[in-house]
Amino acid sequence: MIDIDTTSRLNEQLAAEAFSRQAGVFDDQYAGDTIIQYKRKRVRAHVEQYLPAGAHILELNAGTGDDALYFASKGHHVHATDIAPGMQERLVQKIEQSNLSHRITTEICSFTNLQQLQHTGPYDLVFSNFAGLNCTDRLDTVLNDLPALLKPGGLITLVVLPRFCLWETSLILKGKFRTATRRWFSSKGVQSHVEGTYFKCWYYNPGYITRRLKRSFTLESIEGLCTLVPPSYIAHFAEKHPRLYKFLVEKEHALKGRWPWKLVGDYYIITMRKK
């Protein structure tokens, strides 16, 4: 019988392989996507309202480094980590081209193994974007390691897929029952694939995070992301329906922090502060 830790490590290895394969095409594939750019802008605006000048940031699942490069260009220092060697190789290339090597360092490290980080901070912010943390069933392990990496008053900002998404559930109306309900029954993981490699993902509501961190952190805010604006996998929505897209962006901005909208998006952005 394969034990739980072995299964988790195998899933991490598969995810690393998948995203390494994607690294060469990732930037070209998503650079021109209007909704992905909207999501990045929203997440960055959320983070920047809390960051002090010249902050030191630990980024988990940094990918090809778009966010690391952005925050470094704003005068912050970023230690960008990822488990996928291919993603790190692409990030290093982009750092060299951008002349930001004095502000960005890199390290191949799993977020489930943060105790082995070479650069332990302490940091002003630990940041994870676009559901990287959904690729593990050991999120509790990640969360337990965060307090030791932060300065007093330091922050975490995590962008996570919840267990209910309004847009995804609406796919029932198109007869796509399996896709519409996949988050509801995800305790054992839901199979995903990138570049032909299969691995599992899990979904976590904000309460999962706040309950596990309540002794060490206070909640700053939760925002829904892609609650009214459709998820980016609904291809070319913004280009096909520009007026409707603009209207939905405006309405989502107004409602992003309100109940129930902060809880029913494709993602939520959660920020907590270390006591």
N, C-alpha and C positions, 0 to 999 in steps of 0.2 A: 504494500500500500504506500502511495506517495504522500508524504506529510504536507501540511499546509504551507510551511515555509518553503519547501522545495517547489511547490506549485506556484507560489507567489514569485519566486526568483525566476522560474521558467517563463512566466508571463512577462516579467520585466525584460528578460532577454529577447523575447519575441517582439515586444514593443520597441526596444532599442534597434533591433534589426529592421523593423518596418520603417521607423522614422529616419534611420540612416539611409535607407534606400530612397526615401522621399526627398532627402536634403538637396539633391542636385536639381530638382524641378520645383521645389517648394516656392521659392521666391517668384519665379516666372508664372507659376500656376495661380498665385493668389495676389500678386502685386496690383493688378488692375481691378480687383473685385471691390465694388462700391461698398457692399455691406461689411466686408471684412475690414476695410479702411474705416468705416463708421465704428465698428466694434473697437478697433485699436484706439481711435480718437476718444471714445467714451472711457475706456479703461485708463488711458494716460491722464485725462482730465480728472478722473477720480483720484488717482495716485497723487497728482501734483498739488491738490488742495491740502495735502497733509505733509508733503516732503519739506524738510528744512533745506536751506541752501547748502550745496556741496555735500549732499547726503551720501552715505555708503549703503549700497543696496546689494543684497544677495538675491540673485534670480535663480529660481528653480525651473527646470524644463525650458531653458532659454531658446531652444531651437536654433534657427539661423541668425538670431540676434537682432531682429528689428527693434525690439523694445530696449535692449541693452544699448544699442547705438543711439537710439533716441534720447534716453536719459543721460548717457554720457555727453551727448552734444549740448545738453542743458546744464552741464557743469557738475553732474553727479559722478560718483565712482561706482562701478558695477562689477561684481564678481559673478560671471555668467556660467551656470552649471547645467549639465545635461547628461543623460545616460547614453545617448546615441552618438557614437564617434563621428558618423557622417555629418550630423548637425554641427558638432563642434568644429570639424574641419572647415565647413562652409563659414561659420562664424569667424574663425581666425582669419580667413581670407578677407572677409569684409572689414574686420578691424584694421588690417594692414592697409587696405585701400582707403580707409576713412581717416587715417592719421589720429586715431583715438586710442592707441595702445597704452597711453599714459593714464587712461581713465577706465579701461576694461581689462580684466583678467578672466581667464577661463579655467575650467576644471571639469573633467569627466567624473561624475559622481551621481549615484542614485539618490533621489530625495528620501528613500527609505533607509539610507545609510549615512545620514548627515553627521554622525559622530566621527566619521573618517575624513571629513572635509579638511583640506590643508589650510584653507583660509577661513578661520572660525569667527572673524569679526572682532568685537561685536559690531552689529550693523544697526543702521537707523530703520531699515525696512527689509523684510523678506517678502518676495514678490513671486507669484506664480500665475501665469496668464493662460487663458484658453484651454482649460480643462486638462492640463497635464496631470494633475492630481487625481483625475478620474481613472487613470490607467493603473491604479493599484487598489488592492483590497486591504492595504495596510496604512490607510490614511491616519489612523490613530498613532502609528509609529512616527510618521512625519510630524504630526502636531506636537507630540511629546518632546521632540527635539528642538522645537522653535524657541522656547524661552531662553535657553542658554546661548543662542546665537544673537540675541538682541540686546541693545542698550536699555537701561531703564527708560520707560516711555517710548520705546521703539515700537514699530508697527509691523503688522502683517497685512498684505492685501492678496487675496486669493480669488481667482476667477474659476468658478466650478459649475458643472452641470448638475442641476437638481433632479429630483425624482419625478417631477411633473413639469411639462412644458405645454403651454396653451396651444402654440402653433402645431406642435407635434401631435398632440391629442386630436386636433381638428382633422388630422388625416383619416380618422375613422369615417368621415363623410365621403372620402374617396375610396373607401373599402380597404384601406391599408391598415388593417387592424393590428398586425404584428408590429409594424413600425410605430404606430400610434400609442401602443401600450408597453413598449419594450422597457421603459424606465420604471414602470410600476412593479415589475417582477424581477428586479435586478440584484437581489441579495446574493445570488451565486455568480453574478457577472453576466454581461451581455457581450456576445462575440462581435468584434469590430475587425476591420481589415484596412491596411494601408499598403499600397504597392504590392498587393498579392500575399502579404503576410498577415496572419490572423492572430489576434490576442484579445483579451477580455477587458471590458471597462465596467466601472461601478458608478452609481449615482448617489450623491450625498446632499441632503437638505442643509440649510444653514444651521438648524438646531443641532445637527451632528457635530459641527465644528464648535459652536458656542458652548455646548455642554462640556466638551472635553477640555476647553481652554478657560472655563469660567474662574478657576482659582488663580490663574496667572494673568488674565487679560480682561479688559473691558471692551464692550462692543462700541465701535464708532459709528458704523453705518452699514446698511445692506442696500444695494441697488439691483433692480432687475435689468437684464441686458437681452435685447431681442425678445421683448414681451409683446409689443405691438409691431415693431419692425420685424419682418420675417427673418428666420435663420438664413445664413449664407448658402445653405444647401438648396434653398429654393432659388434656382439659378436665374440670374438676369432680372430679378423682380424690379430692382431700382431702375434699370434701363427700360423695361417694358411699361412701367407704371410710374413715371417720374413725379407726377403731381401727388399721387396717393402715397408714394414713398416719402416725399417731403412732409406731408401731413402726418404720417405715422411717426416720423422722427420727432416732430414737434410735440406730439401727444405723449410719446414715450418719455421725452425729456421732462415733461410736466409731472408724470406719474411714476417715475423710476423708483422713488423711495417710499411710495405709498403702498399700503396693503390693499388688495392682494398682489398688485403688479410687481412688487419687488421679489415675489416668490414664484412667479409662473413663467419666467422667461426661459429662453434656451440656456442661458447662464444666469448666475448672480455674481455680483462683485461684493465681497465682504472684507471689511477692514476692522481690525481689532488692535488695541493698544496694550502693551505690556504694563502691568501695574508697577 
